[in-house]
Amino acid sequence: MPLARGVRRRDSLVLGRVQKAGLPGLCLAAALLAAFAFVNLALALAFPPLTGRVVDSANIFPPAVSGGIAQKLASLEAKSGIQLVVATVKSLEGDDIELYANALFRAWKLGEKQNNNGVLLLVAPNEHKARIEVGYGLEGILTDALSKIIIANAMAPRFKAGDFGGGIERGVDDIITVLTTDSSEWEKRPQLRIVGQDTTLDALGPWIALGLFVFIFFWLTPPGQRGNLLSFLLGMLMSSGRGGGYRGGSGGWGSGSGGGFSGGGGSSGGGGASGSW
């Protein structure tokens, strides 16, 4: 079945499921369809090929610096199995860095499949944004709060001064330190605690808002019609999963690996943090 026809059929079936759910259900349907359209937009992104542990598509630091960072990343992977990759891009193509980083992580399938122990350090110099995207298996170690601290303290000040190579190298060093030592002791350093005080709440903000949004519409829906609304939500999730996108990190993306280096089949659920300068 052609892709366009399949998408239209899916959307018509989804809308049919909520016709009995009343106005709240229809409003929620419209909002969720818009969200899924935004996700589908990411499918058209053209990602750079994964040619090595450092993919400097924006050409922001010298080869010597890139080589030194790559050696550190190779050593980390050899000792721990953790696959940390650094990437720079000339443009995010109008997307949020969170969306772009998660899609790129899944396209490259960073980390071991059974452990999901990959990390992506992404820098978009023209948009003045950076992100640390963390694989499922490392979210309890390289937490959202620690990722935010690393960007704010180690990277952003150097980026402001135009030292992209130094900022990325310092960020890599701090990420490796957290992953290979006691991160709780690392976090206790006074100069880090000040910046990281509110990062956990910041990271939870979007999820809290989404939860409240769904709860309000579910509460407004008459009890007898909530089953239809729940069926609609499950249908949206299942149809999204079958379409590739963010489910499982398989296929569907405009990029692959290049050279002799590749990801190990890992995935990410959006853990990590972003920052700007």
PLY file of the C-alpha trace (Angstrom):
ply
format ascii 1.0
element vertex 277
property float x
property float y
property float z
element edge 276
property int vertex1
property int vertex2
end_header
0.00 0.00 0.00
1.43 3.44 -0.90
2.62 5.44 2.10
0.28 8.41 1.50
-2.77 6.15 1.16
-1.78 4.23 4.29
-1.40 7.43 6.30
-4.80 8.73 5.15
-6.43 5.41 6.04
-4.81 5.41 9.48
-5.88 8.97 10.21
-9.47 8.30 9.09
-9.67 5.26 11.35
-8.24 7.21 14.27
-10.72 10.05 13.82
-13.55 7.55 13.55
-12.68 6.16 16.96
-13.22 9.50 18.66
-16.44 10.58 16.99
-18.31 9.10 19.94
-16.05 10.73 22.52
-17.66 14.19 22.29
-16.01 17.60 22.05
-13.22 16.94 24.60
-12.21 13.80 22.75
-12.19 15.61 19.43
-10.06 18.41 20.85
-7.60 15.89 22.22
-7.60 14.09 18.88
-6.72 17.30 17.06
-3.91 18.06 19.50
-2.45 14.58 19.28
-2.70 14.48 15.49
-0.74 17.74 15.41
1.88 16.21 17.69
2.21 13.13 15.49
2.48 15.33 12.41
5.40 17.08 14.11
7.03 13.72 14.78
6.49 12.61 11.18
8.29 15.77 10.05
11.47 14.41 11.61
11.35 11.46 9.24
12.33 13.77 6.39
15.48 15.07 8.08
18.73 14.28 6.29
21.27 13.29 8.93
25.03 13.16 8.41
26.49 9.65 8.11
28.10 8.11 11.19
31.69 8.12 9.98
33.41 7.92 13.36
33.21 8.80 17.03
33.49 12.49 16.13
31.31 13.77 13.27
32.17 17.45 12.85
29.76 18.39 10.08
29.91 22.06 11.13
33.73 22.13 10.90
34.16 23.97 14.18
37.41 22.52 15.51
40.79 21.40 14.06
41.47 17.77 13.11
44.05 17.49 15.89
41.41 18.29 18.50
38.96 15.93 16.84
41.55 13.16 16.88
42.30 13.65 20.56
38.61 13.50 21.47
38.11 10.40 19.32
40.91 8.62 21.19
39.21 9.32 24.52
35.91 8.01 23.21
37.53 4.87 21.82
39.22 4.22 25.16
35.91 4.65 27.00
34.17 2.16 24.71
37.00 -0.37 24.95
36.96 -0.30 28.76
33.24 -0.02 29.49
31.29 -0.75 26.31
29.75 2.74 26.50
29.51 4.36 23.07
29.84 8.14 23.31
29.69 10.03 20.02
30.22 13.75 19.39
28.39 15.43 16.52
28.19 18.98 15.23
25.68 20.14 12.63
25.48 23.29 10.54
21.73 23.51 11.02
18.92 21.88 12.97
16.69 22.52 9.94
14.21 24.48 12.02
13.60 21.73 14.58
14.07 21.71 18.33
17.43 20.28 19.32
15.67 17.73 21.54
13.78 16.28 18.58
16.81 16.36 16.31
19.16 14.76 18.86
16.78 11.93 19.72
16.12 11.20 16.05
19.84 11.26 15.24
20.62 8.99 18.21
18.06 6.45 16.98
19.22 6.73 13.39
22.78 5.97 14.43
21.63 3.37 17.03
24.29 4.36 19.53
25.25 1.95 22.28
24.89 -1.79 22.66
21.44 -3.11 21.83
21.13 -5.17 24.99
22.37 -2.37 27.27
21.28 0.85 25.49
24.48 2.42 26.76
24.99 5.13 24.19
25.46 8.89 24.60
25.28 11.61 21.96
26.84 15.02 22.49
25.31 17.28 19.84
26.34 20.88 19.14
24.58 23.24 16.74
26.85 26.32 16.68
24.72 28.44 14.35
21.67 28.04 16.60
23.84 28.37 19.74
22.45 25.16 21.19
23.90 21.95 22.60
22.41 18.72 23.90
23.50 15.57 25.70
21.20 12.72 24.64
21.42 9.70 26.93
20.53 6.08 26.16
17.95 4.23 28.25
20.57 2.20 30.10
22.57 5.21 31.33
19.75 7.51 32.44
20.27 6.56 36.09
23.97 7.50 35.92
24.20 10.42 33.50
21.01 12.04 34.74
19.16 14.97 33.20
20.41 17.21 36.01
24.05 16.21 35.56
23.79 16.63 31.80
22.44 20.14 32.29
25.26 20.97 34.68
27.92 19.79 32.24
26.52 21.94 29.43
26.11 25.01 31.62
29.48 24.81 33.39
31.90 23.04 31.10
30.68 23.87 27.62
28.59 27.04 27.34
31.22 29.46 28.77
33.82 28.20 26.29
31.36 28.31 23.42
30.61 31.94 24.24
34.32 32.67 23.91
34.45 30.92 20.53
36.40 27.93 21.86
34.25 25.13 20.47
37.02 22.56 20.56
37.82 23.32 24.18
34.17 23.33 25.19
33.44 19.99 23.56
36.58 18.41 24.95
35.76 19.59 28.46
32.20 18.34 28.08
33.48 14.94 26.94
35.87 14.78 29.90
33.08 15.52 32.37
30.71 13.01 30.76
33.39 10.31 30.95
34.09 11.21 34.58
30.42 10.84 35.50
30.11 7.54 33.64
33.24 5.98 35.11
33.32 7.33 38.68
30.89 8.04 41.52
28.61 10.64 39.95
27.10 11.56 43.32
30.50 12.72 44.54
31.12 14.60 41.29
27.81 16.44 41.68
28.69 17.67 45.18
31.28 20.16 43.90
29.98 23.63 44.96
30.46 25.28 41.57
28.21 22.63 40.02
25.43 22.49 42.59
24.51 26.16 42.13
23.80 25.82 38.42
22.05 22.49 38.74
19.54 23.33 41.48
16.43 23.55 39.26
17.44 21.26 36.42
15.40 18.25 37.53
12.17 20.27 37.58
13.05 21.81 34.24
13.49 18.36 32.73
10.18 17.12 34.15
8.24 20.20 33.02
7.16 18.93 29.57
6.06 15.57 30.99
4.07 17.24 33.77
2.33 19.47 31.22
1.51 16.50 29.00
0.13 14.55 31.95
-2.10 17.44 33.01
-3.29 17.91 29.43
-4.36 14.27 29.10
-5.90 14.22 32.61
-8.07 17.30 31.96
-9.49 15.95 28.72
-10.01 12.52 30.25
-11.85 14.11 33.20
-14.06 16.21 30.90
-15.06 13.17 28.87
-18.29 11.52 30.14
-17.57 8.23 31.99
-19.44 6.18 29.43
-17.27 7.52 26.61
-13.86 7.22 28.24
-13.35 3.80 26.73
-13.54 5.32 23.27
-11.00 7.97 24.24
-8.64 5.36 25.68
-9.01 3.28 22.52
-8.11 6.34 20.48
-4.96 7.02 22.51
-3.80 3.43 22.24
-4.51 3.43 18.52
-2.39 6.54 18.03
0.52 5.02 19.93
0.32 1.72 18.06
0.07 3.35 14.64
3.06 5.54 15.48
5.06 2.49 16.51
4.35 0.71 13.24
5.47 3.75 11.29
9.07 3.70 12.51
9.81 7.07 14.09
10.91 6.89 17.67
10.01 3.29 18.41
12.97 1.00 18.85
15.46 2.90 16.74
14.87 0.83 13.62
14.89 2.08 10.04
12.93 4.98 8.63
15.59 7.65 9.02
17.58 9.48 6.38
21.01 8.41 7.51
23.28 5.46 8.05
26.75 4.62 9.19
29.80 5.20 7.10
33.35 3.93 7.06
34.22 1.18 9.54
32.34 2.61 12.51
28.72 2.02 13.42
26.29 1.99 16.31
25.47 -1.16 18.22
21.67 -1.09 18.03
21.00 1.06 21.11
18.17 3.51 21.62
17.16 6.56 23.66
13.88 7.71 25.11
14.77 11.39 25.27
16.84 11.40 28.46
19.48 14.08 28.87
19.46 17.86 28.75
19.89 20.84 26.45
21.45 24.26 26.82
22.23 27.43 24.90
24.74 30.26 24.99
0 1
1 2
2 3
3 4
4 5
5 6
6 7
7 8
8 9
9 10
10 11
11 12
12 13
13 14
14 15
15 16
16 17
17 18
18 19
19 20
20 21
21 22
22 23
23 24
24 25
25 26
26 27
27 28
28 29
29 30
30 31
31 32
32 33
33 34
34 35
35 36
36 37
37 38
38 39
39 40
40 41
41 42
42 43
43 44
44 45
45 46
46 47
47 48
48 49
49 50
50 51
51 52
52 53
53 54
54 55
55 56
56 57
57 58
58 59
59 60
60 61
61 62
62 63
63 64
64 65
65 66
66 67
67 68
68 69
69 70
70 71
71 72
72 73
73 74
74 75
75 76
76 77
77 78
78 79
79 80
80 81
81 82
82 83
83 84
84 85
85 86
86 87
87 88
88 89
89 90
90 91
91 92
92 93
93 94
94 95
95 96
96 97
97 98
98 99
99 100
100 101
101 102
102 103
103 104
104 105
105 106
106 107
107 108
108 109
109 110
110 111
111 112
112 113
113 114
114 115
115 116
116 117
117 118
118 119
119 120
120 121
121 122
122 123
123 124
124 125
125 126
126 127
127 128
128 129
129 130
130 131
131 132
132 133
133 134
134 135
135 136
136 137
137 138
138 139
139 140
140 141
141 142
142 143
143 144
144 145
145 146
146 147
147 148
148 149
149 150
150 151
151 152
152 153
153 154
154 155
155 156
156 157
157 158
158 159
159 160
160 161
161 162
162 163
163 164
164 165
165 166
166 167
167 168
168 169
169 170
170 171
171 172
172 173
173 174
174 175
175 176
176 177
177 178
178 179
179 180
180 181
181 182
182 183
183 184
184 185
185 186
186 187
187 188
188 189
189 190
190 191
191 192
192 193
193 194
194 195
195 196
196 197
197 198
198 199
199 200
200 201
201 202
202 203
203 204
204 205
205 206
206 207
207 208
208 209
209 210
210 211
211 212
212 213
213 214
214 215
215 216
216 217
217 218
218 219
219 220
220 221
221 222
222 223
223 224
224 225
225 226
226 227
227 228
228 229
229 230
230 231
231 232
232 233
233 234
234 235
235 236
236 237
237 238
238 239
239 240
240 241
241 242
242 243
243 244
244 245
245 246
246 247
247 248
248 249
249 250
250 251
251 252
252 253
253 254
254 255
255 256
256 257
257 258
258 259
259 260
260 261
261 262
262 263
263 264
264 265
265 266
266 267
267 268
268 269
269 270
270 271
271 272
272 273
273 274
274 275
275 276
